[in-house]
Amino acid sequence: MRRLYALALRCVSGMVPRSEREAWRKEWIAELWHVAGESTMRTTAAFVAGAFQDAYLLRKDLGQAPEYRTHTLASSPVICLLILLVAAAGSLGIAFLIPAVRVSLLPEPYSDARSLVIVSRDGSSHTPAPSITLGEFRYWQQAAQKVFSDLTFYQVVRKRLHPGHGAEIEISVIRGSDGLLSVLQASDFPARLRTADDVSPRLILSRAIWREYFHADPHIVGRTVFVMGERATIIGVVSAEAWRLPGKADAWLLENDSRVKSLAPSAMGYVAARMQPSLTRDTSENRWHMSVPQKDGDIDGFGCVSVNRYDREPFVLFAFAALLALLALPATTSLPLGEYPYNPHQQSLSLRLRRWLFFTAKIALIVPLVCFASLDVAQLFSDAQSVQLFVAFGGMLASLRWVLRDQRRRCPVCLEILRHPVHVGQPSRNFLAWNGTELICVVGHGFLHVPELPTSWFATQRWLYLDASWHSLFRPPEVART
């Protein structure tokens, strides 16, 4: 009968996970000979039946319990980085879908964009309003030759365009002279096309207007349309990204100098100019100041801001907001990550490097995420600069706080999120014994003790390593060896 019971126990041991099978089989066989020698047949049969229950529970606890998984979707550092990467890529993708943001991300379309400047009375690096009169522009053409190698005057006006077939649309038009193209030096803009009537204006359409109202006609160049009842010849089609100067444009209307001079001297507009090479050669500045004496003896100041500065303005604002967030971070949260005693057995150089690389990777992904997200949100409001500054500051401050908080609650060995918080101690004995929250690494690397009230002897959280003798309580041995 003993041999029959021993055979049954060998079959039962097959239910135990392979790593524990041999140990449990030997334990059951040894107990069987002891029970069979001193007990009745009924007691021995009950012992064998109990082995079936033990094997079932071992199989369930060691093979199926979710707390033994080394990585879970919520706590895995890889999943954390993937989520941040997808979010950063999504904000960048949305930025490319918004024309105003996409312009800042694309390379400059102008030759020597640093020497191309916008002259404004307030000298602001933000997009200025029309502040230069045509009379002042005419004076600069004669008196500012030592400052500018070329300059042009243009206005942003609303005009009615007749694309044909009796249709009429109202569009935003950049109105200037032929000198506008020579000042821009943009490869996307067509060169001046001479027509039979060289006096008539020439029109350049934006790609959006060309597709919507001219049905993307490939033979549009040379076609004549009416702008405010006046004939104009279409000389080309360009994308919206080709125009980086102030003023929103659906089309560009180029007129000869005689038509521009017929405007009133008090007409307000923008002045685009090319700085003399001698002024830009030996300096890295993107902004200059110009003083102009007036007839009454006063001196007016004008700012000359490079187009490069306008394109970089959103990123300069973000850098300023990020700096403010870094300065505000110590006042809003604790900076120390805690005390982690050196343990050569569980914290090798590679593990320590991996922990700090994970910390750095989170910050590296958060920076573009917040940057592009602030640019995307700012375009929904008229005061884009102020909104971007506010969103970038709040986003960076909240993100940096999250990075520190996330790093504190992770195991320094496996980078898993610590679980099962338990309150230990009594608040009334805070200065006599430890009082706070204890979290545990579900893989079995150690405990984290977070004080409820920081004291002089326990001011920050502390990590306690567990040796290999604890591993069998947390996960199967084969996972521990891995």
Protein Blocks (a to p, Z undefined) as FASTA:
>chain_A
ZZmmmmmmmmmmmmpcfklmmmmmmmmmmmmmmmmmmmcfklmmmmmmmmmmmmmmmmmm
mmmmmklpfbdfklpmklmmmmmmmmmmmmmmmmmmpmklmmmmpccfbehkllpccddf
klpabdcddfbdfklmmmmmmmmmmmpgbdcddddddddddebghiacddddddddfklm
mmnopakbccddddfblmbccddddfklmmmmnoopaklgopacdeehiacddfbdcdfk
lpmbgcidfbdcdddfklmmmpcfklgcdddddddfklmmmpcbfbdcdddddfkopacd
dddddfklmmmmmmmmmmmmmmmmmmmmmmmocfbgbjcdddfklmcfklmmmmmmmmmm
mmmmmmmmmmmmmmmmmmmpmblmlmmmmmmmmmmmmmmmmmmmmmmmpcfklopacehi
adedjfklmmmmccddddddfkopaccdddfbdcfklmbccdddddfklmmmmbcfklmm
ZZ
